[in-house]
Amino acid sequence: MPNTPVRAASGAVQNSKRIQFTIHPDDFPEVYAMVLDGHCMEPWLHHDQKLVMSKTEAYKPGDIVALFIRPELLQPGQHQILLKRLKYAIAPWARFGADLHPKAELDPLVIVEQINPRRELVFRASQIQAIHKCLGPVPDDVETYVVTDDEAREIARRERARRGRPA
């Protein structure tokens, strides 16, 4: 499996068919849970495992991270979020995606790896919207819930309005 994606617990997978669903990484809560979809991070992490993610926690090489790929670069049926082990990241002050300086002559690289089979992947910063850190599996005693795609979009709309961004 080339890229182990992460699927949001938002009904993104229905009837064993992938439904393309994109959401801006800024619209996620500060800490949230996602479900791993795939086997390429085994034996560290497992298919259908619930993971705690943070959009504000600092990440460093060696951490497990979620890469948010710019939606316009995705092929039909491809996941927007990939879960990988970070090998090399751009400086924390650097920008991702369309936010790169228009006169920039260099496009910084982000290097990640998957475990099964072991493979290194290289992304240009212009291909990525954001990187969120994986804090580990959701503890067994923590209750989670599933939101529908419409509920996720409504939560995102309210979050954008709260921050004064267009809906």
Secondary structure, 3 states (H helix, E strand, C coil): CCCCEEEECCCCEECCEECCCCCCHHHCCCEEEEEECCCCCCCCCCCCCEEEEECCCCCCCCCEEEEEECHHHCCCCCCCEEEEEEEECCCCCCCCHHHCCCCCCCCCEEEEEEECCEEEEEEEHHHEEEEEEEEEECCCCCCCCCCCHHHHHHHHHHHHHHCCCCC
